[in-house]
Each structure stands twice: as C-alpha cells, then as structure tokens.
Amino acid sequence: MKDRPPPTTVHLTEIAQKIKDKLAPIYGLKNILSASLILFSKLSDSDQKKAIYEALAEDIVDSAKADAKESKQNRGRKSPKAG
C-alpha cells in the first residue's frame, strides 16, 4: 500500500472560506483548488499580484476587526489592583 503524505491544514480568509463552503459540496475541494490554480496561472503577473493583495487585505481587515473587538472587550474588564 502506498504511503500517504501527512494532511495539510490551510486557514482560508473569511471570504474564501464562504466560497469553499458553497462550492465544495458540489465540486469537491480538490477540484476547486485545481481549477483555481489553473485560472490563477492564466492571469497576468500584475493581476496575480492584485488578487493576492485583495485576498491578504481581506484577511488583514478581518484580523484588525477581531483585534479591535478584543481590545474593546478588554477595556471593559477591570484589572485587579496590586495589594
């Protein structure tokens, strides 16, 4: 029997996760990733960079929102006073 490589974990941006959740039950994750890579390779260098930037910007915005929410929650908590 052929040894399988260890599984890979990928954390998608929120918008990519929504797309995956919608399409994976229909087409399967392997097919979606394969088609995405083929389509991505057909983009010009500048369009590839733009797509990566947009994906990362979405992730950065999501992270900033989460950080702001956590910061706001932490401000509402009172820290214990040193005795």
PyMOL Python script that loads the backbone (N, CA, C, O; Angstrom):
from pymol import cmd

cmd.read_pdbstr("""\
ATOM      1  N   MET A   1       0.844  -1.177   0.000  1.00  0.00           N
ATOM      2  CA  MET A   1       0.000   0.000   0.000  1.00  0.00           C
ATOM      3  C   MET A   1       0.892   1.244   0.000  1.00  0.00           C
ATOM      4  O   MET A   1       1.912   1.294   0.688  1.00  0.00           O
ATOM      5  N   LYS A   2       0.499   2.214  -0.761  1.00  0.00           N
ATOM      6  CA  LYS A   2       1.276   3.440  -0.900  1.00  0.00           C
ATOM      7  C   LYS A   2       1.107   4.336   0.324  1.00  0.00           C
ATOM      8  O   LYS A   2      -0.004   4.546   0.809  1.00  0.00           O
ATOM      9  N   ASP A   3       2.239   4.861   0.818  1.00  0.00           N
ATOM     10  CA  ASP A   3       2.172   5.765   1.970  1.00  0.00           C
ATOM     11  C   ASP A   3       1.588   7.104   1.536  1.00  0.00           C
ATOM     12  O   ASP A   3       1.937   7.646   0.487  1.00  0.00           O
ATOM     13  N   ARG A   4       0.710   7.611   2.352  1.00  0.00           N
ATOM     14  CA  ARG A   4       0.115   8.925   2.077  1.00  0.00           C
ATOM     15  C   ARG A   4       0.917  10.003   2.784  1.00  0.00           C
ATOM     16  O   ARG A   4       1.436   9.782   3.878  1.00  0.00           O
ATOM     17  N   PRO A   5       1.020  11.171   2.157  1.00  0.00           N
ATOM     18  CA  PRO A   5       1.693  12.269   2.847  1.00  0.00           C
ATOM     19  C   PRO A   5       0.815  12.754   3.993  1.00  0.00           C
ATOM     20  O   PRO A   5      -0.399  12.546   3.979  1.00  0.00           O
ATOM     21  N   PRO A   6       1.417  13.394   4.976  1.00  0.00           N
ATOM     22  CA  PRO A   6       0.604  13.908   6.083  1.00  0.00           C
ATOM     23  C   PRO A   6      -0.378  14.964   5.567  1.00  0.00           C
ATOM     24  O   PRO A   6      -0.077  15.672   4.606  1.00  0.00           O
ATOM     25  N   PRO A   7      -1.545  15.071   6.198  1.00  0.00           N
ATOM     26  CA  PRO A   7      -2.527  16.065   5.749  1.00  0.00           C
ATOM     27  C   PRO A   7      -1.997  17.483   5.943  1.00  0.00           C
ATOM     28  O   PRO A   7      -1.181  17.751   6.825  1.00  0.00           O
ATOM     29  N   THR A   8      -2.479  18.364   5.108  1.00  0.00           N
ATOM     30  CA  THR A   8      -2.097  19.771   5.173  1.00  0.00           C
ATOM     31  C   THR A   8      -3.285  20.584   5.660  1.00  0.00           C
ATOM     32  O   THR A   8      -4.410  20.380   5.204  1.00  0.00           O
ATOM     33  N   THR A   9      -3.042  21.496   6.575  1.00  0.00           N
ATOM     34  CA  THR A   9      -4.087  22.385   7.064  1.00  0.00           C
ATOM     35  C   THR A   9      -3.904  23.752   6.426  1.00  0.00           C
ATOM     36  O   THR A   9      -2.802  24.301   6.421  1.00  0.00           O
ATOM     37  N   VAL A  10      -4.981  24.294   5.893  1.00  0.00           N
ATOM     38  CA  VAL A  10      -4.957  25.613   5.270  1.00  0.00           C
ATOM     39  C   VAL A  10      -6.035  26.467   5.932  1.00  0.00           C
ATOM     40  O   VAL A  10      -7.197  26.068   6.005  1.00  0.00           O
ATOM     41  N   HIS A  11      -5.644  27.631   6.407  1.00  0.00           N
ATOM     42  CA  HIS A  11      -6.595  28.569   7.001  1.00  0.00           C
ATOM     43  C   HIS A  11      -6.931  29.620   5.950  1.00  0.00           C
ATOM     44  O   HIS A  11      -6.090  30.443   5.588  1.00  0.00           O
ATOM     45  N   LEU A  12      -8.165  29.584   5.466  1.00  0.00           N
ATOM     46  CA  LEU A  12      -8.597  30.491   4.411  1.00  0.00           C
ATOM     47  C   LEU A  12      -9.069  31.821   4.990  1.00  0.00           C
ATOM     48  O   LEU A  12      -9.457  31.914   6.155  1.00  0.00           O
ATOM     49  N   THR A  13      -9.025  32.842   4.145  1.00  0.00           N
ATOM     50  CA  THR A  13      -9.619  34.113   4.553  1.00  0.00           C
ATOM     51  C   THR A  13     -11.130  33.896   4.654  1.00  0.00           C
ATOM     52  O   THR A  13     -11.663  32.923   4.122  1.00  0.00           O
ATOM     53  N   GLU A  14     -11.799  34.799   5.331  1.00  0.00           N
ATOM     54  CA  GLU A  14     -13.240  34.645   5.547  1.00  0.00           C
ATOM     55  C   GLU A  14     -14.000  34.545   4.224  1.00  0.00           C
ATOM     56  O   GLU A  14     -14.876  33.693   4.073  1.00  0.00           O
ATOM     57  N   ILE A  15     -13.672  35.395   3.283  1.00  0.00           N
ATOM     58  CA  ILE A  15     -14.389  35.386   2.004  1.00  0.00           C
ATOM     59  C   ILE A  15     -14.101  34.111   1.226  1.00  0.00           C
ATOM     60  O   ILE A  15     -15.003  33.563   0.593  1.00  0.00           O
ATOM     61  N   ALA A  16     -12.858  33.627   1.260  1.00  0.00           N
ATOM     62  CA  ALA A  16     -12.512  32.381   0.577  1.00  0.00           C
ATOM     63  C   ALA A  16     -13.201  31.196   1.241  1.00  0.00           C
ATOM     64  O   ALA A  16     -13.622  30.264   0.556  1.00  0.00           O
ATOM     65  N   GLN A  17     -13.318  31.221   2.552  1.00  0.00           N
ATOM     66  CA  GLN A  17     -13.993  30.137   3.283  1.00  0.00           C
ATOM     67  C   GLN A  17     -15.460  30.063   2.880  1.00  0.00           C
ATOM     68  O   GLN A  17     -16.002  28.969   2.725  1.00  0.00           O
ATOM     69  N   LYS A  18     -16.107  31.212   2.709  1.00  0.00           N
ATOM     70  CA  LYS A  18     -17.517  31.215   2.292  1.00  0.00           C
ATOM     71  C   LYS A  18     -17.672  30.602   0.907  1.00  0.00           C
ATOM     72  O   LYS A  18     -18.614  29.849   0.659  1.00  0.00           O
ATOM     73  N   ILE A  19     -16.745  30.925   0.001  1.00  0.00           N
ATOM     74  CA  ILE A  19     -16.789  30.364  -1.348  1.00  0.00           C
ATOM     75  C   ILE A  19     -16.570  28.857  -1.288  1.00  0.00           C
ATOM     76  O   ILE A  19     -17.284  28.093  -1.937  1.00  0.00           O
ATOM     77  N   LYS A  20     -15.577  28.432  -0.504  1.00  0.00           N
ATOM     78  CA  LYS A  20     -15.297  26.998  -0.359  1.00  0.00           C
ATOM     79  C   LYS A  20     -16.503  26.263   0.209  1.00  0.00           C
ATOM     80  O   LYS A  20     -16.861  25.188  -0.271  1.00  0.00           O
ATOM     81  N   ASP A  21     -17.132  26.842   1.232  1.00  0.00           N
ATOM     82  CA  ASP A  21     -18.294  26.204   1.857  1.00  0.00           C
ATOM     83  C   ASP A  21     -19.435  26.035   0.855  1.00  0.00           C
ATOM     84  O   ASP A  21     -20.168  25.047   0.903  1.00  0.00           O
ATOM     85  N   LYS A  22     -19.581  26.989  -0.038  1.00  0.00           N
ATOM     86  CA  LYS A  22     -20.650  26.939  -1.041  1.00  0.00           C
ATOM     87  C   LYS A  22     -20.348  25.919  -2.139  1.00  0.00           C
ATOM     88  O   LYS A  22     -21.241  25.182  -2.557  1.00  0.00           O
ATOM     89  N   LEU A  23     -19.103  25.868  -2.608  1.00  0.00           N
ATOM     90  CA  LEU A  23     -18.771  25.059  -3.773  1.00  0.00           C
ATOM     91  C   LEU A  23     -18.260  23.651  -3.475  1.00  0.00           C
ATOM     92  O   LEU A  23     -18.444  22.746  -4.289  1.00  0.00           O
ATOM     93  N   ALA A  24     -17.624  23.454  -2.324  1.00  0.00           N
ATOM     94  CA  ALA A  24     -17.027  22.149  -2.023  1.00  0.00           C
ATOM     95  C   ALA A  24     -18.042  20.998  -2.047  1.00  0.00           C
ATOM     96  O   ALA A  24     -17.718  19.928  -2.562  1.00  0.00           O
ATOM     97  N   PRO A  25     -19.253  21.176  -1.511  1.00  0.00           N
ATOM     98  CA  PRO A  25     -20.198  20.055  -1.569  1.00  0.00           C
ATOM     99  C   PRO A  25     -20.596  19.683  -3.005  1.00  0.00           C
ATOM    100  O   PRO A  25     -20.993  18.547  -3.266  1.00  0.00           O
ATOM    101  N   ILE A  26     -20.491  20.632  -3.922  1.00  0.00           N
ATOM    102  CA  ILE A  26     -20.897  20.382  -5.308  1.00  0.00           C
ATOM    103  C   ILE A  26     -19.748  19.786  -6.116  1.00  0.00           C
ATOM    104  O   ILE A  26     -19.915  18.776  -6.799  1.00  0.00           O
ATOM    105  N   TYR A  27     -18.573  20.427  -6.030  1.00  0.00           N
ATOM    106  CA  TYR A  27     -17.457  20.058  -6.893  1.00  0.00           C
ATOM    107  C   TYR A  27     -16.332  19.296  -6.192  1.00  0.00           C
ATOM    108  O   TYR A  27     -15.530  18.634  -6.850  1.00  0.00           O
ATOM    109  N   GLY A  28     -16.271  19.381  -4.904  1.00  0.00           N
ATOM    110  CA  GLY A  28     -15.176  18.769  -4.160  1.00  0.00           C
ATOM    111  C   GLY A  28     -14.012  19.741  -4.032  1.00  0.00           C
ATOM    112  O   GLY A  28     -13.710  20.493  -4.958  1.00  0.00           O
ATOM    113  N   LEU A  29     -13.370  19.716  -2.888  1.00  0.00           N
ATOM    114  CA  LEU A  29     -12.300  20.673  -2.599  1.00  0.00           C
ATOM    115  C   LEU A  29     -11.123  20.523  -3.550  1.00  0.00           C
ATOM    116  O   LEU A  29     -10.580  21.525  -4.016  1.00  0.00           O
ATOM    117  N   LYS A  30     -10.720  19.303  -3.845  1.00  0.00           N
ATOM    118  CA  LYS A  30      -9.582  19.079  -4.745  1.00  0.00           C
ATOM    119  C   LYS A  30      -9.851  19.710  -6.110  1.00  0.00           C
ATOM    120  O   LYS A  30      -8.967  20.351  -6.679  1.00  0.00           O
ATOM    121  N   ASN A  31     -11.056  19.535  -6.638  1.00  0.00           N
ATOM    122  CA  ASN A  31     -11.399  20.107  -7.945  1.00  0.00           C
ATOM    123  C   ASN A  31     -11.431  21.628  -7.912  1.00  0.00           C
ATOM    124  O   ASN A  31     -10.996  22.284  -8.858  1.00  0.00           O
ATOM    125  N   ILE A  32     -11.947  22.187  -6.823  1.00  0.00           N
ATOM    126  CA  ILE A  32     -11.994  23.651  -6.696  1.00  0.00           C
ATOM    127  C   ILE A  32     -10.584  24.218  -6.658  1.00  0.00           C
ATOM    128  O   ILE A  32     -10.284  25.192  -7.347  1.00  0.00           O
ATOM    129  N   LEU A  33      -9.716  23.609  -5.851  1.00  0.00           N
ATOM    130  CA  LEU A  33      -8.337  24.086  -5.760  1.00  0.00           C
ATOM    131  C   LEU A  33      -7.614  23.931  -7.086  1.00  0.00           C
ATOM    132  O   LEU A  33      -6.875  24.827  -7.495  1.00  0.00           O
ATOM    133  N   SER A  34      -7.815  22.819  -7.757  1.00  0.00           N
ATOM    134  CA  SER A  34      -7.165  22.598  -9.051  1.00  0.00           C
ATOM    135  C   SER A  34      -7.615  23.643 -10.070  1.00  0.00           C
ATOM    136  O   SER A  34      -6.786  24.239 -10.757  1.00  0.00           O
ATOM    137  N   ALA A  35      -8.912  23.863 -10.167  1.00  0.00           N
ATOM    138  CA  ALA A  35      -9.436  24.847 -11.112  1.00  0.00           C
ATOM    139  C   ALA A  35      -8.966  26.258 -10.760  1.00  0.00           C
ATOM    140  O   ALA A  35      -8.644  27.052 -11.643  1.00  0.00           O
ATOM    141  N   SER A  36      -8.931  26.556  -9.474  1.00  0.00           N
ATOM    142  CA  SER A  36      -8.487  27.883  -9.036  1.00  0.00           C
ATOM    143  C   SER A  36      -7.035  28.131  -9.425  1.00  0.00           C
ATOM    144  O   SER A  36      -6.691  29.218  -9.887  1.00  0.00           O
ATOM    145  N   LEU A  37      -6.191  27.135  -9.241  1.00  0.00           N
ATOM    146  CA  LEU A  37      -4.781  27.286  -9.603  1.00  0.00           C
ATOM    147  C   LEU A  37      -4.608  27.436 -11.112  1.00  0.00           C
ATOM    148  O   LEU A  37      -3.774  28.218 -11.568  1.00  0.00           O
ATOM    149  N   ILE A  38      -5.390  26.693 -11.883  1.00  0.00           N
ATOM    150  CA  ILE A  38      -5.316  26.828 -13.339  1.00  0.00           C
ATOM    151  C   ILE A  38      -5.739  28.234 -13.757  1.00  0.00           C
ATOM    152  O   ILE A  38      -5.061  28.881 -14.555  1.00  0.00           O
ATOM    153  N   LEU A  39      -6.859  28.701 -13.214  1.00  0.00           N
ATOM    154  CA  LEU A  39      -7.326  30.054 -13.546  1.00  0.00           C
ATOM    155  C   LEU A  39      -6.325  31.112 -13.092  1.00  0.00           C
ATOM    156  O   LEU A  39      -6.060  32.069 -13.819  1.00  0.00           O
ATOM    157  N   PHE A  40      -5.774  30.945 -11.905  1.00  0.00           N
ATOM    158  CA  PHE A  40      -4.803  31.891 -11.367  1.00  0.00           C
ATOM    159  C   PHE A  40      -3.579  31.963 -12.276  1.00  0.00           C
ATOM    160  O   PHE A  40      -3.041  33.045 -12.510  1.00  0.00           O
ATOM    161  N   SER A  41      -3.140  30.822 -12.785  1.00  0.00           N
ATOM    162  CA  SER A  41      -1.950  30.793 -13.645  1.00  0.00           C
ATOM    163  C   SER A  41      -2.183  31.497 -14.975  1.00  0.00           C
ATOM    164  O   SER A  41      -1.227  31.901 -15.637  1.00  0.00           O
ATOM    165  N   LYS A  42      -3.434  31.646 -15.369  1.00  0.00           N
ATOM    166  CA  LYS A  42      -3.748  32.315 -16.635  1.00  0.00           C
ATOM    167  C   LYS A  42      -3.784  33.838 -16.494  1.00  0.00           C
ATOM    168  O   LYS A  42      -3.846  34.551 -17.495  1.00  0.00           O
ATOM    169  N   LEU A  43      -3.744  34.337 -15.258  1.00  0.00           N
ATOM    170  CA  LEU A  43      -3.724  35.785 -15.035  1.00  0.00           C
ATOM    171  C   LEU A  43      -2.341  36.344 -15.334  1.00  0.00           C
ATOM    172  O   LEU A  43      -1.334  35.642 -15.240  1.00  0.00           O
ATOM    173  N   SER A  44      -2.316  37.619 -15.695  1.00  0.00           N
ATOM    174  CA  SER A  44      -1.027  38.287 -15.880  1.00  0.00           C
ATOM    175  C   SER A  44      -0.360  38.436 -14.513  1.00  0.00           C
ATOM    176  O   SER A  44      -1.013  38.299 -13.478  1.00  0.00           O
ATOM    177  N   ASP A  45       0.941  38.716 -14.515  1.00  0.00           N
ATOM    178  CA  ASP A  45       1.666  38.900 -13.254  1.00  0.00           C
ATOM    179  C   ASP A  45       1.013  39.971 -12.392  1.00  0.00           C
ATOM    180  O   ASP A  45       0.862  39.793 -11.183  1.00  0.00           O
ATOM    181  N   SER A  46       0.628  41.078 -13.008  1.00  0.00           N
ATOM    182  CA  SER A  46       0.034  42.166 -12.226  1.00  0.00           C
ATOM    183  C   SER A  46      -1.333  41.771 -11.677  1.00  0.00           C
ATOM    184  O   SER A  46      -1.681  42.151 -10.559  1.00  0.00           O
ATOM    185  N   ASP A  47      -2.116  41.011 -12.452  1.00  0.00           N
ATOM    186  CA  ASP A  47      -3.421  40.557 -11.957  1.00  0.00           C
ATOM    187  C   ASP A  47      -3.259  39.511 -10.847  1.00  0.00           C
ATOM    188  O   ASP A  47      -4.071  39.460  -9.923  1.00  0.00           O
ATOM    189  N   GLN A  48      -2.211  38.676 -10.934  1.00  0.00           N
ATOM    190  CA  GLN A  48      -1.934  37.729  -9.853  1.00  0.00           C
ATOM    191  C   GLN A  48      -1.610  38.473  -8.571  1.00  0.00           C
ATOM    192  O   GLN A  48      -2.120  38.137  -7.502  1.00  0.00           O
ATOM    193  N   LYS A  49      -0.758  39.488  -8.681  1.00  0.00           N
ATOM    194  CA  LYS A  49      -0.392  40.280  -7.505  1.00  0.00           C
ATOM    195  C   LYS A  49      -1.611  40.985  -6.926  1.00  0.00           C
ATOM    196  O   LYS A  49      -1.776  41.052  -5.708  1.00  0.00           O
ATOM    197  N   LYS A  50      -2.461  41.508  -7.797  1.00  0.00           N
ATOM    198  CA  LYS A  50      -3.681  42.186  -7.342  1.00  0.00           C
ATOM    199  C   LYS A  50      -4.600  41.206  -6.603  1.00  0.00           C
ATOM    200  O   LYS A  50      -5.161  41.547  -5.562  1.00  0.00           O
ATOM    201  N   ALA A  51      -4.753  40.006  -7.134  1.00  0.00           N
ATOM    202  CA  ALA A  51      -5.618  39.006  -6.493  1.00  0.00           C
ATOM    203  C   ALA A  51      -5.063  38.606  -5.129  1.00  0.00           C
ATOM    204  O   ALA A  51      -5.818  38.473  -4.166  1.00  0.00           O
ATOM    205  N   ILE A  52      -3.753  38.416  -5.043  1.00  0.00           N
ATOM    206  CA  ILE A  52      -3.133  38.074  -3.762  1.00  0.00           C
ATOM    207  C   ILE A  52      -3.313  39.214  -2.776  1.00  0.00           C
ATOM    208  O   ILE A  52      -3.653  38.986  -1.615  1.00  0.00           O
ATOM    209  N   TYR A  53      -3.088  40.442  -3.230  1.00  0.00           N
ATOM    210  CA  TYR A  53      -3.248  41.602  -2.354  1.00  0.00           C
ATOM    211  C   TYR A  53      -4.682  41.689  -1.828  1.00  0.00           C
ATOM    212  O   TYR A  53      -4.900  41.932  -0.641  1.00  0.00           O
ATOM    213  N   GLU A  54      -5.653  41.490  -2.715  1.00  0.00           N
ATOM    214  CA  GLU A  54      -7.056  41.557  -2.291  1.00  0.00           C
ATOM    215  C   GLU A  54      -7.365  40.478  -1.260  1.00  0.00           C
ATOM    216  O   GLU A  54      -8.074  40.734  -0.287  1.00  0.00           O
ATOM    217  N   ALA A  55      -6.841  39.280  -1.466  1.00  0.00           N
ATOM    218  CA  ALA A  55      -7.075  38.186  -0.508  1.00  0.00           C
ATOM    219  C   ALA A  55      -6.421  38.511   0.828  1.00  0.00           C
ATOM    220  O   ALA A  55      -7.028  38.314   1.881  1.00  0.00           O
ATOM    221  N   LEU A  56      -5.192  39.005   0.791  1.00  0.00           N
ATOM    222  CA  LEU A  56      -4.492  39.353   2.029  1.00  0.00           C
ATOM    223  C   LEU A  56      -5.136  40.549   2.711  1.00  0.00           C
ATOM    224  O   LEU A  56      -5.241  40.585   3.937  1.00  0.00           O
ATOM    225  N   ALA A  57      -5.565  41.529   1.925  1.00  0.00           N
ATOM    226  CA  ALA A  57      -6.207  42.714   2.505  1.00  0.00           C
ATOM    227  C   ALA A  57      -7.470  42.309   3.242  1.00  0.00           C
ATOM    228  O   ALA A  57      -7.758  42.838   4.315  1.00  0.00           O
ATOM    229  N   GLU A  58      -8.221  41.383   2.682  1.00  0.00           N
ATOM    230  CA  GLU A  58      -9.429  40.887   3.349  1.00  0.00           C
ATOM    231  C   GLU A  58      -9.057  40.237   4.672  1.00  0.00           C
ATOM    232  O   GLU A  58      -9.730  40.448   5.681  1.00  0.00           O
ATOM    233  N   ASP A  59      -7.993  39.450   4.673  1.00  0.00           N
ATOM    234  CA  ASP A  59      -7.539  38.780   5.882  1.00  0.00           C
ATOM    235  C   ASP A  59      -7.049  39.793   6.912  1.00  0.00           C
ATOM    236  O   ASP A  59      -7.320  39.651   8.104  1.00  0.00           O
ATOM    237  N   ILE A  60      -6.327  40.815   6.452  1.00  0.00           N
ATOM    238  CA  ILE A  60      -5.818  41.855   7.351  1.00  0.00           C
ATOM    239  C   ILE A  60      -6.974  42.630   7.976  1.00  0.00           C
ATOM    240  O   ILE A  60      -6.952  42.930   9.170  1.00  0.00           O
ATOM    241  N   VAL A  61      -7.985  42.952   7.165  1.00  0.00           N
ATOM    242  CA  VAL A  61      -9.154  43.666   7.681  1.00  0.00           C
ATOM    243  C   VAL A  61      -9.868  42.809   8.722  1.00  0.00           C
ATOM    244  O   VAL A  61     -10.263  43.309   9.775  1.00  0.00           O
ATOM    245  N   ASP A  62     -10.036  41.513   8.428  1.00  0.00           N
ATOM    246  CA  ASP A  62     -10.690  40.608   9.387  1.00  0.00           C
ATOM    247  C   ASP A  62      -9.909  40.554  10.697  1.00  0.00           C
ATOM    248  O   ASP A  62     -10.501  40.576  11.776  1.00  0.00           O
ATOM    249  N   SER A  63      -8.580  40.482  10.604  1.00  0.00           N
ATOM    250  CA  SER A  63      -7.741  40.430  11.799  1.00  0.00           C
ATOM    251  C   SER A  63      -7.843  41.725  12.593  1.00  0.00           C
ATOM    252  O   SER A  63      -7.920  41.705  13.822  1.00  0.00           O
ATOM    253  N   ALA A  64      -7.845  42.848  11.888  1.00  0.00           N
ATOM    254  CA  ALA A  64      -7.943  44.141  12.559  1.00  0.00           C
ATOM    255  C   ALA A  64      -9.282  44.267  13.283  1.00  0.00           C
ATOM    256  O   ALA A  64      -9.339  44.781  14.400  1.00  0.00           O
ATOM    257  N   LYS A  65     -10.351  43.802  12.655  1.00  0.00           N
ATOM    258  CA  LYS A  65     -11.666  43.845  13.298  1.00  0.00           C
ATOM    259  C   LYS A  65     -11.679  42.983  14.551  1.00  0.00           C
ATOM    260  O   LYS A  65     -12.214  43.389  15.582  1.00  0.00           O
ATOM    261  N   ALA A  66     -11.094  41.798  14.464  1.00  0.00           N
ATOM    262  CA  ALA A  66     -11.050  40.900  15.619  1.00  0.00           C
ATOM    263  C   ALA A  66     -10.215  41.515  16.737  1.00  0.00           C
ATOM    264  O   ALA A  66     -10.592  41.440  17.906  1.00  0.00           O
ATOM    265  N   ASP A  67      -9.077  42.127  16.383  1.00  0.00           N
ATOM    266  CA  ASP A  67      -8.222  42.772  17.383  1.00  0.00           C
ATOM    267  C   ASP A  67      -8.951  43.933  18.058  1.00  0.00           C
ATOM    268  O   ASP A  67      -8.856  44.111  19.272  1.00  0.00           O
ATOM    269  N   ALA A  68      -9.678  44.722  17.264  1.00  0.00           N
ATOM    270  CA  ALA A  68     -10.416  45.857  17.816  1.00  0.00           C
ATOM    271  C   ALA A  68     -11.513  45.376  18.762  1.00  0.00           C
ATOM    272  O   ALA A  68     -11.732  45.969  19.818  1.00  0.00           O
ATOM    273  N   LYS A  69     -12.198  44.305  18.380  1.00  0.00           N
ATOM    274  CA  LYS A  69     -13.261  43.758  19.225  1.00  0.00           C
ATOM    275  C   LYS A  69     -12.674  43.254  20.544  1.00  0.00           C
ATOM    276  O   LYS A  69     -13.230  43.505  21.613  1.00  0.00           O
ATOM    277  N   GLU A  70     -11.549  42.542  20.462  1.00  0.00           N
ATOM    278  CA  GLU A  70     -10.909  42.028  21.665  1.00  0.00           C
ATOM    279  C   GLU A  70     -10.423  43.163  22.555  1.00  0.00           C
ATOM    280  O   GLU A  70     -10.558  43.104  23.777  1.00  0.00           O
ATOM    281  N   SER A  71      -9.862  44.191  21.941  1.00  0.00           N
ATOM    282  CA  SER A  71      -9.380  45.335  22.701  1.00  0.00           C
ATOM    283  C   SER A  71     -10.532  46.028  23.423  1.00  0.00           C
ATOM    284  O   SER A  71     -10.404  46.423  24.582  1.00  0.00           O
ATOM    285  N   LYS A  72     -11.648  46.169  22.730  1.00  0.00           N
ATOM    286  CA  LYS A  72     -12.821  46.808  23.327  1.00  0.00           C
ATOM    287  C   LYS A  72     -13.334  45.986  24.505  1.00  0.00           C
ATOM    288  O   LYS A  72     -13.714  46.540  25.536  1.00  0.00           O
ATOM    289  N   GLN A  73     -13.342  44.662  24.350  1.00  0.00           N
ATOM    290  CA  GLN A  73     -13.795  43.784  25.428  1.00  0.00           C
ATOM    291  C   GLN A  73     -12.848  43.868  26.618  1.00  0.00           C
ATOM    292  O   GLN A  73     -13.289  43.867  27.768  1.00  0.00           O
ATOM    293  N   ASN A  74     -11.559  43.941  26.348  1.00  0.00           N
ATOM    294  CA  ASN A  74     -10.576  44.007  27.431  1.00  0.00           C
ATOM    295  C   ASN A  74     -10.651  45.334  28.184  1.00  0.00           C
ATOM    296  O   ASN A  74     -10.386  45.379  29.385  1.00  0.00           O
ATOM    297  N   ARG A  75     -11.008  46.406  27.492  1.00  0.00           N
ATOM    298  CA  ARG A  75     -11.130  47.702  28.169  1.00  0.00           C
ATOM    299  C   ARG A  75     -12.262  47.702  29.175  1.00  0.00           C
ATOM    300  O   ARG A  75     -12.230  48.443  30.158  1.00  0.00           O
ATOM    301  N   GLY A  76     -13.266  46.867  28.930  1.00  0.00           N
ATOM    302  CA  GLY A  76     -14.403  46.806  29.842  1.00  0.00           C
ATOM    303  C   GLY A  76     -14.112  46.027  31.106  1.00  0.00           C
ATOM    304  O   GLY A  76     -14.874  46.109  32.070  1.00  0.00           O
ATOM    305  N   ARG A  77     -13.040  45.282  31.123  1.00  0.00           N
ATOM    306  CA  ARG A  77     -12.675  44.489  32.296  1.00  0.00           C
ATOM    307  C   ARG A  77     -11.779  45.296  33.194  1.00  0.00           C
ATOM    308  O   ARG A  77     -10.911  46.037  32.734  1.00  0.00           O
ATOM    309  N   LYS A  78     -11.998  45.144  34.477  1.00  0.00           N
ATOM    310  CA  LYS A  78     -11.142  45.849  35.448  1.00  0.00           C
ATOM    311  C   LYS A  78     -10.009  44.932  35.860  1.00  0.00           C
ATOM    312  O   LYS A  78     -10.221  43.767  36.197  1.00  0.00           O
ATOM    313  N   SER A  79      -8.823  45.465  35.827  1.00  0.00           N
ATOM    314  CA  SER A  79      -7.680  44.649  36.233  1.00  0.00           C
ATOM    315  C   SER A  79      -7.586  44.661  37.767  1.00  0.00           C
ATOM    316  O   SER A  79      -7.906  45.663  38.406  1.00  0.00           O
ATOM    317  N   PRO A  80      -7.150  43.554  38.339  1.00  0.00           N
ATOM    318  CA  PRO A  80      -7.026  43.519  39.804  1.00  0.00           C
ATOM    319  C   PRO A  80      -5.920  44.454  40.261  1.00  0.00           C
ATOM    320  O   PRO A  80      -4.874  44.573  39.624  1.00  0.00           O
ATOM    321  N   LYS A  81      -6.180  45.116  41.388  1.00  0.00           N
ATOM    322  CA  LYS A  81      -5.194  46.062  41.945  1.00  0.00           C
ATOM    323  C   LYS A  81      -4.144  45.299  42.737  1.00  0.00           C
ATOM    324  O   LYS A  81      -4.427  44.326  43.435  1.00  0.00           O
ATOM    325  N   ALA A  82      -2.951  45.775  42.598  1.00  0.00           N
ATOM    326  CA  ALA A  82      -1.858  45.147  43.357  1.00  0.00           C
ATOM    327  C   ALA A  82      -2.039  45.456  44.820  1.00  0.00           C
ATOM    328  O   ALA A  82      -2.366  46.583  45.191  1.00  0.00           O
ATOM    329  N   GLY A  83      -1.826  44.455  45.652  1.00  0.00           N
ATOM    330  CA  GLY A  83      -2.112  44.604  47.066  1.00  0.00           C
ATOM    331  C   GLY A  83      -0.920  44.900  47.815  1.00  0.00           C
ATOM    332  O   GLY A  83      -0.980  45.059  49.034  1.00  0.00           O
TER     333      GLY A  83
END
""", "prot")
cmd.dss("prot")
cmd.show_as("cartoon", "prot")
cmd.util.cbc("prot")
cmd.orient("prot")
